[in-house]
């Protein structure tokens, strides 16, 4: 079987649609590689760990339990959520964890493969798809635990639960798109990764993760315009069977993310080989 020869050279005219076609072709041709990388990373994630898969949701659980304790002890007085607060808090922290993991996934997958990228030529899109596979696996574990909480607290089954996975895919698309734009920059400058991590921690407190949107004030305005709010609340409404107040905003976010994802993918495809060459020189 003859090996394909590729010649990389500087071109002044970047043909976007041609690059996009090549990128999609590489995604298809590297689907087996992406799957193998995902399986390898998932196994490595829980290897030599006594608690194993428990670590997939220990973060959201810990954060939720802190706020449950603060609320139940009267240390922090929160507005009524309309549902049992433990379910409200855990659903919020779990959904937030999925979004944060989606944002960090492209960077972590690319950094983990820096060693082989400088030695072996393979479609870099395989790293992105591999990260999405891992996101779907880890998210499914979190969702199963959330369903346990929902039925344990007597909320029960509702038909909107069937739409919940669609909302999760939208959340992963949103986070991955942001992560793809950030990955090349964060690989060049490590400060970016620290700024993103710190910014996401602060952003959580202007998103209705562990408390509801205030009825008035500047925080109400900030939360309502915050795109993370639409994702968190729409997903939560689908779980609890309530009317999704921010559904239209969520649909707009997904529609915007679809072209932005492919633009981010092209940015990733063009920049990563240059960054790897610079780092290995």
Secondary structure as UniProt FT lines:
FT   HELIX           16..29
FT   HELIX           31..46
FT   TURN            47..48
FT   HELIX           52..56
FT   HELIX           58..72
FT   TURN            73..74
FT   HELIX           85..112
FT   HELIX           114..117
FT   TURN            118..119
FT   HELIX           125..152
FT   TURN            153..154
FT   TURN            159..160
FT   HELIX           161..188
FT   HELIX           190..203
FT   HELIX           204..206
FT   TURN            207..209
FT   HELIX           218..225
FT   HELIX           227..240
FT   TURN            245..246
FT   HELIX           247..280
//
